[in-house]
Amino acid sequence: MKLLVNIDHIATLRNARGEGYPDPVEAAQICEEAGAAGIVFHLRGDRRHIRDEDVYRLKENVRGKLDFEMAASEEMLEICTKVDPHLCTLVPEGREELTTEGGLNMETVYNDFKGRVFPALRKTDVEISLFLDPNTRDIELAHELGADAIELHTGTFANTSAGKQQHELTRLRKAATLINDLGMKVNAGHGLNLENLPDLLETVPHLNEVSIGHALISKSIYWGLEKTVKAYLETIEDFYG
Ligand code: PXP
């Protein structure tokens, strides 16, 4: 099970003052040196954090897995094809949202993904992951499309009250089992932190990668990036040895 660090909010902090620091590429390098298996970035249509030049610099400097998280717009498909990351995670994107608010609705996007998005990405050898809520129908449709992986949206689990977390974990566990049975990889992300990660790792089988950003970058303000990444890795090692 691998830790991929999302470095979007290093860019958020940089952009707040219009300076060149902190640099998301330098942060990515520190994360990798501390043991992270790869780096995630989300190039949004409004460029609120990561910018185009960051993408090309990340491609050049990241040694491990590079996960390009993006909406399935023509613009992003073109950039992704050019950059050729290892993984492309397709997410829904709303202009007003503070962060990605949920998984893709596969019924809505199915025909478009089948006719336009998958053929464009399949011209490269990028692995395709779809960000989904833990719903059977969405997962089955993703499988029909030929997705390589599903990233399970863990935000509902992470943000719900303690009393409802078990219910959300059960949904995630069933979804992970189905994804694995259908021959796809199981990734997970959104809202994960050092407090809720152990429950996820204990309950949800077949995890391949977790993508963690906001809580990890926030904690690094106090602890430093290297120490924070190592703390996440130790949490993972407690379960996977
Ligand atoms: N996975 C996806 C698909 C996301 O959109 C995000 C947020 O950018 C994350 C993982 C990371 O979530 P967080 O920043 O809450 O750790």
Residues whose N, C-alpha, C, O or C-beta is under 5 A from the ligand:
A	BS01	PXP	N6 H42 V91 T100 F131 G189 H190 G191 L192 S211 I212 G213 H214 A215
